[in-house]
Amino acid sequence: MQTKKINLKQAYDEHGSPISPSLPEGMKNYLIDIDGTISSDIPNEEPWRMTTAEVYPDALEIVNKWYEEGHIITFFTSRTEQHRFVTEYWLDLHGFQYHHLLMGKPRGGHYHWIDNHIVKATRFKGKFTELVKRSKVIEVFEK
């Protein structure tokens, strides 16, 4: 896998001390699940099926388009480190372009992500398309 270089911007807190860098304006950091999102849903208990997983319609085209536009693509999966080789093989076999592959996402869903950076969540419901903006009620920390 050949990846494009990622140029992050140095960021500073209100006192001028360095903090975690940020993305350049307009760049997004996509964190994308594999099983049931870009491919058929294969449980970890059936790893022999991982090499034959079906690519979901439009997933390859949309993900690679985001990559070519300069966004960061990271696949984040509940598959274990034991499944890394077969997962990389499958991604490469189908031509997915990406920067990172993170293994060991907690299983079971109902994620509640808490971070000091802006987090946007999009639930996959069966079809990859361009993303659209919609307003929804969300839970936040009280000030």
Summary of the structure (lengths in Angstrom):
residues: 143
radius of gyration: 16.8
end to end distance: 43.6
largest distance: 53.3
contacts: 286
relative contact order: 0.19
helix: 21%
strand: 17%
